Amino acid sequence: MKIKNLFYRLSIYFLFTAIIFSGIFILVGFSHVRNLIYESNQYRLQFEVREILDDVENSMDNASRFTEHLAMDIKQQNIQNNFQKYMGLVFNGQPNTYAMGIVLSNTDKSIKSEFTLFRSHGNIILNTKRFITSDLLTNSWIEKMFVSEKAEWSTPYFDSQIGSRAVIFAYPFEFQDNGLVIHAVFFCAVELNTHLQKLNNQAMIKAGYAVVLNDKNKIVYDPDQAHTGNDIGSVIKYLKNSKLDIIQLLANHQSGNRLVRLENKDFDSTVIVYWPINSSNWFTIIAIPEEFFISDLVRQLLFLIPLLLFIGSVAAAIIIYFSMKLVSPITILANDTRKIIESAEFEREINTNDPKLLSDSKLIWQLTKKHTDVRKNDINSLTSNMEMIKDRLAIYSESSIKSSSYTKEIEKELTLARDIEMGMVPTNFPLFPDRTDFDCFGKLIPAKIVGGDLFDLFLLNENQLFISITDTVGKGIPAAMFSVMTRTFIRSIANDNSRLGMMMESLNEALTLVHDSEMFATVFIAKLDLKSGELVYCNAGHPYPLILRNNSIEESLIHAHGIPVGVKRQINYSESRIRLLPGESLITFTDGVTEQMNNNGDFFGLEGLVKAIKLVSDSSAEKIVNTAFLAVDHFRGNTEIHDDRTLVAIKFIGQNSNR
């Protein structure tokens, strides 16, 4: 009865303790949770605004790129007499471009002629009587750009004629016409409201005030379109009572949030969120009423307080009921431990000299054997039974330690296997520092500790470079062993006289003879003549390598393609030839590169690889490889790597320079 009364009192104490801790949790945790909500909303705002501004930047980037390409075509393809046709192409490719103009002059840069194309209700209209915009400040900037020597974006402005915020890109250049040097400037106007209007519809921004500044601290976005292009004076005036140093924030490119008090009755307590947009050097400032930020928190607290009190009351009632109606918990625990011992057959005969047992095991087993003959109270029974359980746990612990040691040995052996495998891969680039007639680089990233990919680069003689890349089906140690074996066979049969198709046939016969498993490998081998640039190659089921030509066109090596080696015996393989010009590159890779997936389940693909490496096709082989891997990792995000990835680049330079 005393035990029951004890638990009755404990349950009452528990109820009061629950109430007190609930109050402390709510009072102390409110500020912390509020800050977490501020940060959460800040990140959400940054993400949503970032998506919108990315569209703005893409429209501007596309407009500048199209304009530059058009200028280059005019300079190189002599299309000076058909400006309107080619400028119209920009409209077809850029839906946010609403006007495009060109100004021409003689070498003294005095205006000779000008005309502008406008988009109006889906039609393109020619106007030779005015600039792109009627805004005086923008027209002054256009005239200034006419004597400038570098491309530049104008300050954003509001164009009342189209009812939209806009910005203009100016690109000055020169070309020859009938022997005369003509100075010209392209002006491409991009309307921004298509994307920026989305900011007006964003719930949190709609409830407060938002402004986006460019790298010159001019307003790109303000709820009042008339402020477009103004300096930050209006922003500072609006937030002057916040004690927030806007100038310092812009100078330091700081990011964060702050709760401030404004005298304006509509924004008595306001959260100001600010952050830089690093890709464009723009800066975003958003002021939102605090009640909009924490409205969800208040509603949750109004629900949480009664819920905590209710749960505490129900828990106390349950404890009181069971403490009064049930037998002593100590008796229950003693009976349970006795059942554990009986079900585990602790009373069996054991070898008391077993060194695995603890020193006091003999006494414990003796007490256990007397269990049915000696009456013990619950406390003594519980104590002796727990000692026996402790003894068994000690034995189990020793077994676990041995298992852990075995696991570490396996990991050590796997690490050694990785070191052996990676030791066969060329890593000490440049491999041939005294050679200037070619450049090569490769990289292998296994999906596990060891993988099934390998590549090799070595000279057969003074003028022939041998290239091989292997991808064994599967991963782990079996695939690694098969790849090592394949690489060893290739090294043993490679020479400067034999036909590559015959080498591949010999490799296939060797692999089908020495293993009984279902493993096979895709292999690409090639010989590059370092004098003529002739490339002889043979492909056994491997992804088609690429040739990066000097004219920025890629070419796949689709010929001389057979089945993987190791599948079946007596397979004939052919070889093919192609010529590399100085500056052109051979790119070989495994399917782990092109079949890498992202979070949406999409493949990186051959198109993604080509897009990445074409941008650096004129660079070194190392730059090409590293750029490709960076593109794959960016595409992958946080998706797991499921296959080994290997990529090798060989750039043919030729023997024009001295070695």
MIMISE-951099 format. One record per residue (C-alpha): x, y, z. Coordinates in nm, 2 decimals. Each point is the difference from the previous one (the first is absolute). Example, Ala and Ser with C-alpha at 12.3 -4.5 7.8 and 13.67 -1.06 7.14 Angstrom:
2
NODE px py pz
NODE 1.23 -0.45 0.78
NODE 0.14 0.34 -0.07
end
This chain:
659
NODE px py pz
NODE 0.00 0.00 0.00
NODE 0.29 0.23 0.08
NODE 0.14 -0.06 -0.35
NODE -0.34 0.08 -0.16
NODE -0.02 0.32 0.20
NODE 0.35 0.09 -0.11
NODE -0.09 -0.03 -0.37
NODE -0.32 0.19 0.06
NODE 0.21 0.29 0.14
NODE 0.25 -0.03 -0.28
NODE -0.28 0.02 -0.26
NODE -0.12 0.33 0.16
NODE 0.35 0.13 -0.01
NODE 0.03 -0.10 -0.36
NODE -0.31 0.19 -0.09
NODE 0.12 0.32 0.16
NODE 0.35 -0.05 -0.15
NODE -0.16 -0.04 -0.35
NODE -0.19 0.33 0.04
NODE 0.31 0.19 0.12
NODE 0.22 -0.13 -0.27
NODE -0.26 0.07 -0.26
NODE -0.01 0.36 0.11
NODE 0.38 0.03 0.00
NODE 0.02 -0.17 -0.34
NODE -0.25 0.24 -0.15
NODE 0.15 0.32 0.16
NODE 0.37 -0.09 -0.07
NODE -0.05 -0.18 -0.33
NODE -0.22 0.27 -0.16
NODE 0.29 0.23 -0.08
NODE 0.21 -0.29 -0.13
NODE -0.28 -0.14 -0.21
NODE -0.08 0.35 -0.13
NODE 0.36 0.04 -0.12
NODE -0.02 -0.33 -0.17
NODE -0.32 0.10 -0.18
NODE 0.17 0.32 -0.11
NODE 0.29 -0.19 -0.15
NODE -0.23 -0.26 -0.16
NODE -0.21 0.28 -0.16
NODE 0.32 0.17 -0.10
NODE 0.13 -0.31 -0.19
NODE -0.35 -0.05 -0.15
NODE 0.00 0.36 -0.12
NODE 0.35 -0.03 -0.14
NODE -0.09 -0.31 -0.19
NODE -0.32 0.14 -0.15
NODE 0.16 0.33 -0.09
NODE 0.31 -0.17 -0.13
NODE -0.22 -0.20 -0.25
NODE -0.16 0.31 -0.13
NODE 0.32 0.20 -0.03
NODE 0.17 -0.29 -0.17
NODE -0.26 0.03 -0.28
NODE 0.08 0.38 -0.02
NODE 0.38 -0.07 -0.02
NODE -0.06 -0.27 -0.26
NODE -0.20 0.24 -0.22
NODE 0.28 0.26 0.03
NODE 0.28 -0.26 -0.06
NODE -0.18 -0.13 -0.31
NODE -0.06 0.35 -0.14
NODE 0.37 0.09 0.04
NODE 0.12 -0.33 -0.14
NODE -0.23 0.03 -0.31
NODE 0.11 0.36 -0.05
NODE 0.37 -0.09 0.01
NODE -0.05 -0.29 -0.23
NODE -0.18 0.22 -0.25
NODE 0.28 0.26 0.01
NODE 0.25 -0.27 -0.07
NODE -0.20 -0.13 -0.29
NODE -0.01 0.36 -0.14
NODE 0.37 0.03 0.03
NODE 0.09 -0.34 -0.15
NODE -0.28 -0.08 -0.25
NODE -0.05 0.34 -0.17
NODE -0.37 0.03 0.08
NODE 0.01 0.37 0.05
NODE -0.27 0.08 -0.26
NODE -0.26 -0.22 0.17
NODE 0.00 0.11 0.36
NODE -0.38 -0.02 0.03
NODE -0.02 -0.36 -0.09
NODE 0.27 -0.12 0.24
NODE -0.12 0.23 0.28
NODE -0.34 -0.16 -0.04
NODE 0.16 -0.34 0.09
NODE 0.06 0.13 0.35
NODE -0.37 0.07 0.04
NODE -0.08 -0.35 -0.10
NODE 0.24 -0.15 0.26
NODE -0.07 0.25 0.28
NODE -0.36 0.05 0.10
NODE 0.10 0.26 0.26
NODE 0.18 0.22 -0.25
NODE -0.23 0.28 -0.09
NODE 0.23 0.22 -0.21
NODE 0.33 -0.01 -0.18
NODE 0.18 0.28 -0.17
NODE 0.33 0.07 -0.18
NODE 0.18 0.33 -0.05
NODE 0.26 0.04 -0.27
NODE 0.27 0.27 -0.06
NODE 0.32 0.07 -0.18
NODE 0.34 -0.03 0.16
NODE -0.05 0.34 0.17
NODE -0.29 -0.17 0.19
NODE -0.25 0.27 -0.11
NODE -0.35 -0.15 -0.05
NODE -0.05 -0.11 -0.36
NODE -0.33 -0.20 0.02
NODE -0.21 -0.18 0.25
NODE -0.31 -0.21 0.02
NODE -0.18 -0.20 0.27
NODE -0.22 -0.32 -0.01
NODE -0.29 -0.01 0.25
NODE -0.22 -0.29 0.10
NODE -0.37 0.10 0.00
NODE -0.29 -0.24 0.05
NODE 0.21 -0.29 -0.14
NODE 0.12 0.20 -0.30
NODE 0.35 0.15 -0.07
NODE -0.01 0.37 -0.10
NODE 0.28 0.20 -0.15
NODE 0.04 0.36 0.12
NODE 0.29 0.23 -0.12
NODE -0.12 0.31 0.18
NODE 0.08 -0.06 0.37
NODE 0.22 -0.20 0.24
NODE -0.11 -0.31 0.17
NODE -0.15 0.20 0.29
NODE -0.15 0.35 0.05
NODE 0.16 0.02 0.35
NODE 0.24 0.30 -0.01
NODE 0.25 -0.14 0.25
NODE 0.01 -0.34 -0.18
NODE 0.05 0.18 -0.34
NODE 0.29 0.20 0.15
NODE 0.15 -0.33 0.10
NODE -0.05 -0.14 -0.35
NODE 0.18 0.30 -0.15
NODE 0.28 -0.05 0.25
NODE 0.03 -0.37 -0.10
NODE 0.04 0.10 -0.36
NODE 0.36 0.12 0.07
NODE 0.07 -0.28 0.25
NODE 0.22 -0.30 -0.07
NODE -0.15 -0.26 0.22
NODE -0.34 -0.17 0.04
NODE -0.21 0.11 0.29
NODE -0.35 -0.02 0.16
NODE -0.20 0.31 0.06
NODE -0.16 0.10 0.33
NODE -0.35 -0.16 0.03
NODE -0.28 0.24 -0.09
NODE -0.37 0.01 -0.04
NODE -0.12 0.02 -0.36
NODE -0.34 0.16 0.00
NODE -0.07 -0.09 -0.36
NODE 0.00 -0.37 0.07
NODE -0.09 0.03 0.37
NODE 0.29 -0.20 0.12
NODE 0.33 0.01 0.18
NODE 0.28 -0.04 -0.26
NODE 0.37 0.00 -0.04
NODE 0.22 0.04 -0.31
NODE 0.32 -0.17 -0.11
NODE 0.24 0.19 -0.22
NODE 0.27 -0.17 -0.21
NODE 0.24 0.22 -0.20
NODE 0.20 -0.15 -0.28
NODE 0.16 0.09 -0.34
NODE -0.02 -0.16 -0.35
NODE 0.10 0.08 -0.35
NODE -0.23 0.10 -0.28
NODE 0.14 0.06 -0.34
NODE 0.34 0.06 0.15
NODE -0.13 0.25 0.26
NODE 0.02 -0.06 0.37
NODE -0.35 0.03 0.14
NODE -0.06 0.05 0.38
NODE -0.33 -0.15 0.12
NODE -0.18 -0.06 0.33
NODE -0.27 -0.26 0.05
NODE -0.26 0.08 0.26
NODE -0.22 -0.28 0.13
NODE -0.29 0.09 0.24
NODE -0.14 -0.27 0.24
NODE -0.32 0.05 0.18
NODE 0.02 -0.14 0.36
NODE -0.37 0.00 0.12
NODE -0.07 -0.34 -0.14
NODE 0.21 -0.15 0.28
NODE 0.00 0.29 0.26
NODE -0.38 0.01 0.01
NODE 0.02 -0.34 0.17
NODE 0.15 0.18 0.31
NODE -0.32 0.19 0.03
NODE -0.19 -0.32 0.03
NODE 0.23 -0.16 0.26
NODE -0.21 -0.01 0.32
NODE 0.27 0.12 0.25
NODE 0.13 0.28 -0.23
NODE -0.36 0.11 -0.07
NODE -0.06 0.04 0.37
NODE 0.30 0.24 0.04
NODE 0.25 0.19 -0.21
NODE 0.28 -0.13 -0.22
NODE 0.28 0.15 -0.20
NODE 0.27 -0.14 -0.22
NODE 0.32 0.20 -0.07
NODE 0.26 -0.06 -0.28
NODE 0.37 0.01 0.04
NODE 0.00 0.38 -0.03
NODE -0.27 0.03 0.28
NODE -0.27 0.10 -0.25
NODE -0.35 -0.13 0.05
NODE -0.08 -0.30 -0.23
NODE -0.33 -0.08 0.18
NODE -0.23 0.21 0.22
NODE -0.37 -0.04 0.04
NODE -0.03 0.35 -0.15
NODE 0.13 -0.05 -0.36
NODE 0.07 0.37 -0.03
NODE 0.29 -0.05 0.25
NODE 0.18 -0.23 -0.25
NODE 0.36 0.12 -0.06
NODE 0.00 0.24 0.30
NODE 0.27 -0.01 0.26
NODE -0.04 -0.14 0.35
NODE -0.11 0.33 0.15
NODE -0.37 -0.11 0.00
NODE 0.09 -0.33 0.17
NODE 0.20 0.17 0.27
NODE -0.28 0.25 0.06
NODE -0.26 -0.28 0.04
NODE 0.22 -0.19 0.25
NODE 0.16 0.31 0.17
NODE -0.17 -0.09 0.34
NODE 0.12 -0.36 0.00
NODE 0.35 0.10 0.10
NODE 0.12 -0.23 -0.27
NODE 0.32 0.12 -0.18
NODE -0.10 -0.08 -0.36
NODE 0.32 0.15 -0.14
NODE 0.21 -0.23 0.22
NODE -0.20 -0.30 -0.10
NODE 0.05 0.07 -0.37
NODE 0.37 0.06 0.05
NODE 0.06 -0.32 0.20
NODE -0.25 -0.21 -0.20
NODE -0.15 -0.13 0.32
NODE -0.28 -0.25 0.04
NODE -0.25 -0.04 0.29
NODE -0.32 0.12 0.16
NODE -0.09 0.25 0.27
NODE -0.31 0.10 0.20
NODE -0.04 0.37 0.00
NODE -0.26 0.26 0.12
NODE -0.14 0.24 -0.25
NODE -0.21 0.31 0.07
NODE -0.23 -0.08 -0.29
NODE -0.32 -0.14 0.15
NODE -0.03 -0.26 -0.27
NODE 0.34 -0.15 0.08
NODE 0.03 0.05 0.38
NODE 0.22 -0.31 0.05
NODE 0.18 -0.11 -0.32
NODE 0.24 -0.27 -0.10
NODE 0.26 0.12 -0.25
NODE 0.16 -0.28 -0.21
NODE 0.30 0.08 -0.21
NODE 0.25 -0.20 -0.21
NODE 0.24 0.04 -0.30
NODE -0.05 -0.18 -0.33
NODE 0.35 -0.10 -0.06
NODE -0.04 -0.11 -0.36
NODE -0.10 0.35 -0.12
NODE 0.12 0.22 0.29
NODE -0.36 0.11 0.06
NODE -0.14 0.05 0.35
NODE -0.35 -0.07 0.13
NODE -0.17 0.17 0.30
NODE -0.34 -0.10 0.12
NODE -0.20 0.14 0.29
NODE -0.29 -0.21 0.12
NODE -0.24 0.05 0.30
NODE 0.11 -0.22 0.29
NODE -0.36 -0.12 0.05
NODE 0.02 -0.16 -0.35
NODE 0.32 -0.18 0.10
NODE -0.12 -0.14 0.33
NODE -0.37 -0.05 -0.06
NODE 0.05 -0.37 -0.04
NODE 0.21 -0.01 0.32
NODE -0.28 0.17 0.20
NODE -0.26 -0.23 -0.13
NODE 0.22 -0.30 0.09
NODE 0.06 0.13 0.35
NODE -0.38 0.05 0.06
NODE -0.04 -0.36 -0.09
NODE 0.31 -0.14 0.17
NODE -0.06 0.14 0.36
NODE -0.34 -0.18 0.05
NODE 0.14 -0.31 -0.17
NODE 0.30 -0.02 0.24
NODE -0.23 0.05 0.30
NODE -0.24 -0.26 -0.12
NODE 0.28 -0.25 -0.06
NODE 0.16 0.06 0.34
NODE -0.34 -0.04 0.17
NODE -0.08 -0.33 -0.18
NODE 0.36 -0.13 0.07
NODE -0.04 0.08 0.37
NODE -0.34 -0.17 0.02
NODE 0.13 -0.31 -0.17
NODE 0.29 -0.02 0.24
NODE -0.23 0.04 0.30
NODE -0.23 -0.27 -0.12
NODE 0.26 -0.26 -0.08
NODE 0.21 0.07 0.32
NODE -0.31 -0.06 0.21
NODE -0.15 -0.30 -0.18
NODE 0.30 -0.20 -0.10
NODE 0.26 -0.19 0.20
NODE 0.34 0.13 0.09
NODE 0.21 0.08 -0.31
NODE 0.30 -0.15 0.18
NODE -0.18 -0.34 0.02
NODE -0.09 0.02 -0.36
NODE 0.36 0.07 -0.10
NODE 0.13 -0.28 0.22
NODE -0.24 -0.25 -0.17
NODE 0.09 0.13 -0.34
NODE 0.37 -0.05 0.06
NODE -0.06 -0.35 0.13
NODE -0.20 -0.08 -0.32
NODE 0.29 0.13 -0.21
NODE 0.25 -0.23 0.18
NODE -0.23 -0.30 -0.03
NODE -0.08 0.05 -0.37
NODE 0.38 0.05 -0.07
NODE 0.08 -0.33 0.18
NODE 0.24 0.16 0.24
NODE -0.02 -0.31 0.23
NODE 0.18 -0.22 -0.25
NODE 0.34 -0.15 0.11
NODE 0.29 0.22 -0.11
NODE 0.37 -0.02 0.01
NODE 0.10 0.22 0.29
NODE 0.36 0.00 -0.12
NODE -0.10 0.17 -0.32
NODE 0.23 0.31 -0.02
NODE -0.28 0.19 -0.19
NODE -0.21 0.02 0.32
NODE 0.05 0.26 0.27
NODE 0.18 -0.08 0.32
NODE -0.32 -0.02 0.20
NODE -0.18 -0.22 -0.25
NODE 0.03 -0.32 0.22
NODE -0.18 0.16 0.29
NODE -0.28 0.13 -0.23
NODE -0.06 -0.34 -0.15
NODE -0.01 -0.16 0.34
NODE -0.26 0.25 0.12
NODE -0.20 -0.06 -0.32
NODE -0.01 -0.38 0.05
NODE -0.15 0.06 0.35
NODE -0.27 0.22 -0.14
NODE -0.28 -0.26 0.02
NODE 0.10 -0.10 0.36
NODE 0.07 0.32 0.17
NODE -0.27 0.27 0.06
NODE 0.13 0.35 -0.06
NODE -0.17 0.33 0.03
NODE -0.06 0.21 -0.31
NODE 0.31 0.22 0.06
NODE 0.24 -0.29 0.04
NODE -0.15 -0.19 -0.29
NODE 0.03 0.31 -0.23
NODE 0.36 0.06 0.11
NODE 0.12 -0.36 -0.07
NODE -0.18 -0.02 -0.33
NODE 0.14 0.33 -0.12
NODE 0.35 -0.12 0.09
NODE -0.05 -0.31 -0.23
NODE -0.13 0.22 -0.28
NODE 0.31 0.23 0.05
NODE 0.22 -0.31 -0.04
NODE -0.16 -0.10 -0.33
NODE 0.02 0.36 -0.13
NODE 0.38 0.00 0.08
NODE 0.04 -0.31 -0.22
NODE -0.20 0.16 -0.27
NODE 0.21 0.31 0.02
NODE 0.32 -0.19 -0.05
NODE -0.15 -0.17 -0.30
NODE -0.10 0.34 -0.14
NODE 0.35 0.13 0.04
NODE 0.14 -0.30 -0.20
NODE -0.26 0.07 -0.27
NODE 0.10 0.36 -0.01
NODE 0.37 -0.09 -0.03
NODE -0.08 -0.23 -0.29
NODE -0.19 0.28 -0.18
NODE 0.30 0.24 0.04
NODE 0.22 -0.26 -0.16
NODE -0.23 -0.02 -0.30
NODE 0.00 0.37 -0.03
NODE 0.38 0.01 0.02
NODE 0.02 -0.26 -0.28
NODE -0.25 0.20 -0.22
NODE 0.21 0.31 0.05
NODE 0.31 -0.19 -0.11
NODE -0.18 -0.13 -0.30
NODE -0.10 0.35 -0.09
NODE 0.36 0.12 0.03
NODE 0.11 -0.28 -0.23
NODE -0.27 0.08 -0.26
NODE 0.06 0.37 0.00
NODE 0.37 -0.06 -0.03
NODE -0.06 -0.13 -0.35
NODE -0.18 0.32 -0.10
NODE 0.21 0.28 -0.14
NODE -0.02 0.29 0.26
NODE 0.34 0.18 -0.02
NODE -0.09 0.25 -0.27
NODE 0.15 0.11 -0.22
NODE 0.10 -0.36 -0.09
NODE 0.24 0.12 -0.27
NODE 0.13 0.34 0.11
NODE 0.26 0.02 -0.28
NODE -0.26 -0.04 -0.27
NODE -0.17 0.30 -0.15
NODE -0.17 -0.17 -0.30
NODE -0.29 -0.12 0.21
NODE -0.17 0.05 0.34
NODE -0.19 -0.26 0.20
NODE -0.19 -0.03 0.33
NODE -0.23 -0.25 0.16
NODE -0.19 -0.05 0.32
NODE -0.18 -0.31 0.16
NODE -0.25 0.03 0.29
NODE -0.11 -0.35 0.12
NODE -0.36 -0.04 0.14
NODE 0.13 -0.22 0.28
NODE 0.33 -0.05 0.17
NODE 0.12 -0.18 -0.31
NODE -0.17 0.01 -0.34
NODE -0.01 -0.15 -0.35
NODE 0.14 0.29 -0.21
NODE 0.36 0.03 -0.11
NODE 0.18 0.20 -0.27
NODE 0.36 0.01 -0.13
NODE 0.22 0.23 -0.20
NODE 0.35 -0.09 -0.12
NODE 0.24 0.04 -0.30
NODE 0.05 -0.30 -0.23
NODE 0.29 0.19 -0.16
NODE 0.12 0.35 -0.06
NODE -0.30 0.09 -0.22
NODE -0.29 -0.22 0.11
NODE -0.22 0.05 0.31
NODE -0.21 -0.30 0.12
NODE -0.33 0.07 0.17
NODE -0.23 -0.25 0.18
NODE -0.30 0.03 0.22
NODE -0.19 -0.29 0.17
NODE -0.34 -0.03 0.18
NODE -0.07 -0.34 0.16
NODE -0.37 -0.08 0.07
NODE -0.06 0.03 0.37
NODE 0.18 0.17 0.29
NODE 0.22 -0.10 0.30
NODE 0.29 -0.24 0.02
NODE -0.12 -0.25 -0.27
NODE -0.03 0.28 -0.26
NODE 0.33 0.15 0.11
NODE 0.18 -0.34 -0.04
NODE -0.15 -0.05 -0.35
NODE 0.10 0.36 -0.10
NODE 0.36 -0.05 0.13
NODE 0.02 -0.32 -0.20
NODE -0.13 0.17 -0.31
NODE 0.24 0.28 0.03
NODE 0.29 -0.25 0.05
NODE -0.09 -0.19 -0.32
NODE -0.02 0.33 -0.19
NODE 0.35 0.10 0.11
NODE 0.14 -0.34 -0.09
NODE -0.14 0.00 -0.36
NODE 0.03 0.37 -0.09
NODE 0.26 0.07 -0.27
NODE 0.05 0.24 -0.29
NODE -0.03 -0.25 -0.28
NODE -0.31 -0.22 0.08
NODE -0.35 0.08 -0.12
NODE -0.22 0.14 0.28
NODE -0.28 -0.24 -0.10
NODE 0.24 -0.29 0.04
NODE 0.10 0.13 0.34
NODE -0.36 0.02 0.11
NODE -0.06 -0.36 -0.12
NODE 0.30 -0.12 0.20
NODE -0.13 0.18 0.30
NODE -0.34 -0.15 -0.03
NODE 0.14 -0.35 -0.04
NODE 0.22 0.04 0.31
NODE -0.29 0.13 0.22
NODE -0.24 -0.28 -0.11
NODE 0.26 -0.26 0.08
NODE 0.11 0.11 0.34
NODE -0.33 0.06 0.18
NODE -0.32 -0.20 0.06
NODE -0.22 0.28 0.13
NODE -0.26 0.20 -0.19
NODE 0.22 0.32 0.00
NODE 0.10 0.19 -0.31
NODE 0.14 0.34 -0.08
NODE -0.04 0.28 -0.26
NODE 0.33 0.11 -0.14
NODE 0.12 0.28 -0.23
NODE 0.36 -0.01 -0.13
NODE 0.17 0.24 -0.24
NODE 0.33 0.11 -0.14
NODE 0.07 0.36 -0.08
NODE 0.27 0.09 -0.25
NODE 0.17 0.31 0.15
NODE 0.14 0.11 -0.33
NODE -0.30 -0.02 -0.23
NODE -0.28 0.01 0.25
NODE -0.15 -0.33 -0.13
NODE -0.20 -0.19 0.26
NODE -0.06 -0.37 -0.04
NODE -0.26 -0.14 0.24
NODE -0.20 -0.31 0.09
NODE -0.31 -0.01 0.22
NODE -0.14 -0.30 0.19
NODE -0.34 0.11 0.13
NODE 0.14 0.33 0.16
NODE -0.19 0.33 -0.02
NODE 0.09 0.19 -0.32
NODE 0.29 0.23 0.06
NODE -0.01 0.36 -0.12
NODE 0.22 0.21 -0.22
NODE -0.01 0.38 0.08
NODE 0.07 0.17 -0.33
NODE 0.15 0.35 -0.04
NODE -0.32 0.13 -0.15
NODE -0.19 -0.08 0.33
NODE -0.17 -0.30 -0.15
NODE 0.02 -0.33 0.19
NODE 0.02 -0.33 -0.18
NODE -0.07 -0.35 0.14
NODE 0.22 -0.30 -0.09
NODE -0.28 -0.24 -0.10
NODE 0.20 -0.23 -0.22
NODE 0.20 -0.31 0.09
NODE -0.25 -0.09 0.28
NODE -0.04 -0.36 0.12
NODE -0.14 -0.18 0.30
NODE 0.18 0.01 0.34
NODE 0.30 -0.23 0.06
NODE -0.05 -0.31 0.22
NODE -0.35 -0.08 -0.12
NODE 0.08 -0.28 -0.24
NODE 0.30 -0.13 -0.20
NODE 0.10 0.04 -0.36
NODE -0.13 0.35 -0.06
NODE 0.14 0.21 -0.28
NODE 0.07 0.37 0.06
NODE 0.07 0.27 -0.26
NODE 0.19 0.32 0.03
NODE -0.06 0.35 -0.15
NODE 0.20 0.31 -0.07
NODE -0.05 0.37 0.04
NODE 0.23 0.30 -0.01
NODE 0.04 0.27 0.27
NODE 0.11 0.34 -0.10
NODE 0.22 0.20 0.24
NODE -0.21 0.14 0.29
NODE -0.26 -0.28 -0.03
NODE -0.07 -0.24 0.29
NODE -0.11 -0.36 0.06
NODE -0.23 -0.05 0.30
NODE -0.06 -0.35 0.14
NODE -0.22 -0.08 0.29
NODE -0.20 -0.27 0.18
NODE -0.38 -0.02 0.03
NODE 0.02 0.11 0.36
NODE 0.05 0.36 -0.13
NODE -0.30 0.02 -0.24
NODE -0.23 -0.22 0.21
NODE 0.03 0.20 0.32
NODE -0.35 0.09 0.12
NODE -0.12 0.31 0.19
NODE -0.27 0.04 0.26
NODE -0.27 -0.01 -0.27
NODE 0.12 -0.33 -0.14
NODE 0.14 0.17 -0.32
NODE 0.32 -0.12 -0.16
NODE 0.30 0.24 -0.05
NODE 0.02 -0.15 -0.35
NODE 0.23 0.05 -0.29
NODE -0.16 0.34 -0.07
NODE 0.10 0.12 0.35
NODE 0.36 -0.12 -0.05
NODE 0.03 0.17 -0.34
NODE -0.15 0.32 0.13
NODE 0.25 0.01 0.29
NODE 0.32 -0.08 -0.19
NODE -0.07 0.21 -0.31
NODE 0.03 0.31 0.21
NODE 0.36 -0.09 0.08
NODE 0.10 -0.18 -0.32
NODE 0.29 0.24 -0.06
NODE 0.14 -0.06 0.35
NODE 0.24 -0.27 0.13
NODE -0.10 -0.36 0.03
NODE 0.00 0.04 0.38
NODE -0.24 0.29 -0.02
NODE -0.23 -0.20 -0.23
NODE -0.01 -0.30 0.25
NODE -0.05 0.21 0.31
NODE -0.27 0.21 -0.16
NODE -0.19 -0.31 -0.10
NODE 0.01 -0.14 0.35
NODE -0.11 0.33 0.15
NODE -0.29 0.00 -0.23
NODE -0.10 -0.35 0.09
NODE 0.03 0.07 0.38
NODE -0.21 0.32 -0.05
NODE -0.26 -0.20 -0.19
NODE 0.00 -0.28 0.26
NODE -0.07 0.22 0.30
NODE -0.03 -0.22 0.30
NODE -0.09 -0.32 -0.19
NODE 0.21 -0.30 0.08
NODE 0.27 -0.12 -0.24
NODE -0.09 -0.34 -0.13
NODE 0.27 -0.08 -0.25
NODE 0.37 0.06 -0.05
NODE 0.07 0.32 -0.20
NODE 0.31 0.03 -0.23
NODE 0.08 0.27 -0.27
NODE 0.32 0.04 -0.20
NODE 0.09 0.28 -0.24
NODE 0.29 0.00 -0.25
NODE 0.07 0.32 -0.20
NODE 0.20 -0.03 -0.31
NODE 0.24 0.30 -0.04
NODE 0.23 -0.11 -0.28
NODE 0.37 0.03 -0.05
NODE 0.02 0.37 -0.10
NODE 0.17 0.09 0.33
NODE 0.34 -0.13 0.12
NODE 0.02 -0.27 0.25
end
